[in-house]
Amino acid sequence: MTTARDLLVVVIDTRSGTSVEQGDLSLALAGAELIDLIDAGAADLDGDRVVPGPRQAAELAAEPATDDPLLRQAASSMVRQEPHEPVEDWLWRRGRDLVAAYLAEWGTTGSAAARWRARKPSLSIDPSALADSPARRHANDRWAAHEPVLTALAAAAGVGARYDGDPDDGTEGRDALTDLGDDRVVTVLAAVNEAVVELAGVRQRRAIETAAFDNIWRAV
């Protein structure tokens, strides 16, 4: 299991079938992939830019220990020429329709897919659509242990408190991340949260514009 798959399991189980914003989850999944690629040595950060790691994507794809197809796809999509891609650009590019990709690759063409509202920006899947498995238990064990990376990514996706600097809104989780000893992971997680906040702002502006348009028509 990758961090992205663990995250999807946690979101489905924890939300108990209620909706999450598909865009938020897609950004968090992209962040999870990048963190796993950094951990595997397939990617690295130079400041806030994603650069190839000490191990190339081809090597990553060839090793059975890293046989996840979507993670290999993420590695192969890396921009390898200068100027390298900023982390935030990676999140927006790689995150596009990423929830759909994970659901499709998971083979959720039955009850789970039926509950996925593909034409709306939210996602709702009944946890009963996930079969009990060692992979599912592994994800939930990480969640129960409050593993800081998974906790922060889940928060960005809408499960738990976001770490945006508010003492009552996840700052404790943010402080825990600084204890990981890897500034690259903290950089990715911060970028995920910034992207989610930006996306929320876009949704809010669209909602205001739609409401104003509706009011104009009511007045006609």
ZAMARGU-4260 file (C-alpha; in steps of 0.2 Angstrom, whole numbers, plus 5000, padded with zeros to 4 digits):
<rodrens>
0) 5000/5000/5000 | 5006/5018/4996 | 5002/5033/5006 | 4989/5038/4993 | 4980/5022/4994
5) 4980/5023/5013 | 4973/5040/5012 | 4959/5035/5001 | 4954/5021/5013 | 4955/5032/5028
10) 4944/5046/5020 | 4931/5033/5014 | 4931/5024/5031 | 4931/5040/5042 | 4918/5050/5032
15) 4906/5035/5033 | 4899/5038/5016 | 4897/5057/5017 | 4904/5068/5004 | 4921/5076/5003
20) 4927/5088/4990 | 4934/5078/4976 | 4947/5092/4972 | 4953/5093/4989 | 4956/5074/4990
25) 4964/5074/4973 | 4977/5087/4979 | 4980/5077/4994 | 4983/5061/4984 | 4995/5070/4973
30) 5005/5076/4988 | 5005/5058/4995 | 5012/5052/4979 | 5026/5065/4979 | 5030/5061/4997
35) 5031/5042/4993 | 5042/5046/4978 | 5054/5056/4989 | 5055/5042/5001 | 5059/5030/4988
40) 5072/5041/4981 | 5064/5043/4964 | 5061/5062/4967 | 5068/5076/4977 | 5066/5094/4981
45) 5077/5108/4977 | 5069/5122/4987 | 5051/5121/4981 | 5055/5113/4965 | 5052/5094/4961
50) 5068/5086/4954 | 5073/5069/4950 | 5080/5059/4965 | 5095/5048/4966 | 5085/5034/4959
55) 5077/5036/4942 | 5059/5032/4938 | 5065/5018/4927 | 5074/5010/4941 | 5059/5013/4952
60) 5047/5005/4940 | 5058/4989/4938 | 5058/4985/4956 | 5045/4973/4963 | 5045/4983/4980
65) 5038/4998/4971 | 5025/4989/4959 | 5011/5002/4962 | 5005/5007/4944 | 4999/5024/4949
70) 5015/5028/4958 | 5025/5023/4944 | 5015/5034/4933 | 5018/5048/4944 | 5036/5045/4943
75) 5036/5044/4924 | 5027/5060/4923 | 5040/5070/4932 | 5047/5086/4923 | 5066/5082/4921
80) 5072/5097/4912 | 5075/5114/4920 | 5067/5124/4926 | 5060/5110/4936 | 5041/5110/4942
85) 5037/5119/4958 | 5028/5108/4971 | 5012/5117/4969 | 5012/5115/4950 | 5015/5096/4953
90) 5000/5096/4964 | 4988/5104/4952 | 4994/5095/4937 | 4996/5077/4944 | 4980/5080/4955
95) 4969/5083/4940 | 4956/5069/4941 | 4967/5059/4952 | 4953/5052/4963 | 4944/5045/4948
100) 4961/5037/4943 | 4962/5028/4960 | 4944/5022/4960 | 4946/5016/4942 | 4962/5007/4945
105) 4955/5000/4961 | 4942/4992/4951 | 4928/5000/4960 | 4915/4998/4946 | 4902/4991/4957
110) 4894/4998/4972 | 4908/5011/4976 | 4907/5018/4958 | 4888/5019/4959 | 4890/5030/4974
115) 4903/5042/4966 | 4894/5057/4960 | 4906/5060/4945 | 4897/5075/4938 | 4898/5084/4955
120) 4914/5091/4964 | 4911/5080/4979 | 4914/5062/4982 | 4903/5049/4992 | 4907/5031/4994
125) 4899/5019/5005 | 4913/5011/5016 | 4905/4994/5014 | 4911/4995/4996 | 4928/4992/5003
130) 4932/4974/5006 | 4941/4970/5023 | 4959/4966/5018 | 4976/4968/5026 | 4979/4984/5015
135) 4963/4991/5023 | 4968/4986/5040 | 4986/4994/5037 | 4978/5010/5032 | 4967/5011/5047
140) 4981/5006/5059 | 4991/5021/5052 | 4976/5032/5056 | 4973/5025/5073 | 4992/5028/5077
145) 4990/5046/5072 | 5004/5044/5059 | 5008/5063/5056 | 5010/5062/5037 | 4994/5053/5034
150) 4985/5063/5047 | 4990/5080/5039 | 4985/5073/5022 | 4968/5067/5028 | 4966/5084/5036
155) 4969/5093/5019 | 4956/5081/5012 | 4943/5086/5025 | 4945/5073/5038 | 4951/5081/5055
160) 4957/5098/5057 | 4968/5108/5045 | 4984/5114/5050 | 4983/5132/5045 | 4990/5141/5060
165) 4975/5142/5071 | 4978/5135/5088 | 4962/5126/5088 | 4963/5120/5070 | 4977/5108/5068
170) 4993/5118/5074 | 4997/5103/5085 | 4998/5092/5070 | 5009/5105/5061 | 5021/5105/5075
175) 5022/5086/5075 | 5027/5087/5057 | 5042/5098/5061 | 5048/5083/5071 | 5050/5072/5056
180) 5067/5079/5052 | 5063/5080/5034 | 5060/5098/5028 | 5055/5091/5011 | 5040/5082/5018
185) 5034/5098/5027 | 5036/5108/5011 | 5025/5096/5002 | 5012/5096/5015 | 5012/5115/5017
190) 5010/5116/4998 | 4995/5104/4999 | 4986/5114/5012 | 4990/5130/5002 | 4982/5123/4986
195) 4967/5117/4996 | 4964/5134/5003 | 4966/5142/4985 | 4954/5129/4978 | 4941/5133/4992
200) 4943/5152/4988 | 4939/5148/4970 | 4923/5138/4975 | 4918/5152/4986 | 4920/5165/4972
205) 4910/5154/4960 | 4896/5152/4973 | 4895/5171/4975 | 4895/5174/4957 | 4881/5161/4954
210) 4871/5168/4968 | 4872/5185/4961 | 4868/5179/4944 | 4852/5170/4951 | 4847/5186/4960
215) 4848/5196/4944 | 4836/5184/4936 | 4824/5184/4950 | 4824/5203/4949 | 4819/5203/4930
</rodrens>
